[in-house]
Amino acid sequence: MSIAAHIKASLDLPNIIVQGYLADLTDCQLLVRPQPQMNHIAWQLGHLISGENFHVNQVVPDSMPELPDGFADKHTIETSVIDDPEAFYSKAEYVAEMQRQRAGTLAVLAQLSDEQLLSPSPESIHYFGPTIGSVFAGEATHWMMHAGQWAVVRRNLGKPPLY
């Protein structure tokens, strides 16, 4: 199995978990915070989508689908304190953009050889992993870490555990 195929497989589980956790939530429920000082799901989705776009574009410049105008700006550290539904997107819009960006990630990943994936990551994202392959694999971990917070939101809303 190539490194790219292994990374692609590792990206499948977070996708299943995220889709499951979001399936029965409403747009308004995306604004529920797991704890008062934690970020709500809407902001986290935008952060994850913007982050994936940024990370892959750092590895292969201009390779990812462009985010909608102003998308990244709606999901900065400064906007994480906002609870106004008008400041964020609908669940359907987040899911569509998440899928569009992941398709871009997988298309870029499929073009990279094992040798390329083992090469050093750009200094700008070295914090995310020391190799290009670890940057791609890091997306799986990043999504799962945030999805763990969504399990708390779901339980606070009276939803049953899924996994």
N, C-alpha and C positions, 0 to 999 in steps of 0.2 A: 504494500500500500504506500502510495506517495505521501509526502508530508502534507501536501495540499488536500488530498483525500481525507487524511486523518483530521485535519483542522475543520474541513467541511462537516465531517461527522460530529465533531465536538460542538459545532454551531447549531446542530439540529435540536438537541435537548432544550437549550434555552428558548428556542423558538416555540417548541411545544408547550413549555411551562408558561411563557408569556401569553401565548394565545389562550391557554386554558384559564389563566388568572384574569384575563381581560374579558373573556366571553360574556359573562353575565353582569358586568358592571355597566352602569349608566355613565353618561358624560359627567353628571354631577358627582357621582361617586369617585371619579378620577381625581377630584379635588379634596378628598378626605386624606388627612395626614395620619400616618401610623402613630405619631406622637406630636405634640404641638410644635416642637422645634425641628421636625423632620420634613423632608420635601414630599409633596403629594405626587401621586402617580402621573398626572398630566405633565408636571414639570420634569419628572424623572424620564418619561418617555421622550420628551424633546431633548433632554440632555443626552440620553443614550443614542438617539438618532443622529443628533448633531455631532456627537463624539465619534461615532462610527464613520461618518462622512469625513470628518477631519483626519482621523487616524489613517484611513486608507488613502486619502489624498496626500498625506505626508509621505507615505511609502511610494505611491505611484501618482505623481501630480496630475491633477485634472482628469482622474480616471473615474470618479464617482458621479452619479446623477446629481445635478444641482439641487440644493434644498430650495423649498419655496421661499420667495422674497421675505426677508425678515424672520425666518424660522429660527435660526441660531440666536438671534437677538432676543427672542421671546423666552429663551431658556438659559439665561446667564445666572451667575451667582446672585446678582442683584434682583432678578425677577423671581427667585425661588421663594420669596416671602409673600408673593401675590396670591390671593385666593379668588380673584374675580374671574368667573367663567369666560368672560369676554376677552380676557388676556391670553387665552389658550385655545387649542384646537379641539375638535370633537374626537371621540374615540375612533370613529371611522376614518377620520383624516390622519390620526396618528398611526393607526394600523396600516393604512395604505402607504404612508411615507416610510414606515418601518420596513414593509415588504419591498418597496422600491429600492431603498438603500441597501437592504440585505442582498437583493438580486445583484446590485452593483458590486458589493463586496465579494460575492461568490464568483462573479465574472472576472474580477481582477485576480482573485486567488487562483482560479483555474488557469490563468496565463503564466503563473510563476513556477519556475522549476524548483526542485529541492535545493539546488545550489543557491538560488536567489533567496529562498525562504530562510536559509541558514546564514545569510549575510547580515551584517549589523543593521539595525534599524536607524533611521535618521536621528540625529541628536535631539531634534525638536520633540520627539516622542519616545526617547530612550526610557523615560519613566514608565512607559506602558509595557516595555519588554526590550531586551537587548538585541533580539534578531527580528527580521521582518516577519518570520513565521510566528514568533511569540506575540507580535502586535495583533495579528489576525486571531490567534488563539485567545488573546486577552479579551477580545470582544465577547466571547462566550462567558468568561468569568464575570465581566462587567455587567452583562445583562442578568446573569443569575444572582449576583449580589443585590441588585436593585429589586429583582422579582421576589427575593426573600422578604423585603419590606412590604410588598404587596400582599403577601400571605397574612401579615398582621392586619392590614386594612380590611381584607376580606373577612377575617374572623371578627373584627370589631363591628362589621356590618351584618354579622349573623350568618355569613355564608359558610358552607361546609368546607372542610379541608379537601383539597383535590389530590394532593400527592403525598 
